[in-house]
């Protein structure tokens, strides 16, 4: 909250992360932010979400990345 509620005109912030890679049980800050952005769109806020098809890994690594994504567990 403290980051986004202090944005001023002309400021740019890029937030990156992977919600599947969290040691926390339940929600984390990134999941919370994504829900808020999706529920409250703003014309100056963009959102890019990658899918398993965007994975650059190869071989066994790519295979198991897809398996875990399909199961909804990471």
C-alpha positions in Angstrom: 0.0 0.0 0.0 2.7 2.5 1.0 4.4 2.2 -2.5 1.3 2.8 -4.6 -0.4 5.4 -2.4 2.6 7.7 -2.8 2.8 7.6 -6.6 2.9 11.1 -8.1 2.4 12.3 -11.7 5.2 11.1 -14.0 6.3 8.3 -11.7 6.8 4.8 -13.2 7.0 1.6 -11.2 7.5 -1.9 -12.5 6.7 -4.7 -10.1 7.8 -8.2 -11.0 7.2 -11.5 -9.3 5.9 -15.0 -9.4 3.0 -15.7 -7.1 3.6 -19.4 -7.4 7.0 -19.0 -5.7 6.2 -17.9 -2.2 7.2 -19.4 1.1 4.1 -17.8 2.8 1.0 -19.7 3.4 -2.1 -17.9 2.1 -2.0 -14.5 0.4 1.2 -12.6 -0.1 1.6 -8.9 -1.1 1.9 -9.6 -4.8 -1.3 -11.7 -4.9 -3.1 -8.9 -3.0 -1.9 -6.3 -5.4 -2.9 -8.3 -8.5 -6.5 -8.7 -7.1 -6.8 -5.0 -6.4 -5.4 -4.0 -9.8 -7.8 -6.4 -11.6 -10.8 -5.3 -9.6 -10.0 -1.6 -9.9 -8.6 -0.9 -13.3 -7.0 2.4 -14.1 -6.1 3.7 -17.6 -2.5 4.4 -16.6 -1.9 1.0 -15.0 -0.8 -1.9 -17.2 -0.7 -5.6 -16.2 1.3 -8.3 -18.0 0.8 -11.9 -16.9 2.8 -14.7 -18.4 1.6 -18.3 -18.9 3.5 -21.6 -18.9 3.7 -21.1 -22.7 6.0 -18.2 -22.1 8.5 -20.4 -20.2 12.0 -20.2 -21.7 13.2 -23.3 -19.9 14.0 -26.5 -21.9 13.8 -30.2 -21.4 13.0 -31.6 -18.0 12.8 -28.2 -16.4 10.1 -27.0 -18.9 8.3 -30.3 -18.5 8.0 -30.1 -14.7 7.2 -26.3 -14.8 4.1 -27.3 -16.9 3.2 -30.2 -14.6 3.2 -27.9 -11.5 1.3 -25.2 -13.3 -1.3 -27.6 -14.5 -1.7 -29.0 -10.9 -2.0 -25.5 -9.6 0.8 -26.2 -7.1 4.3 -24.9 -7.2 
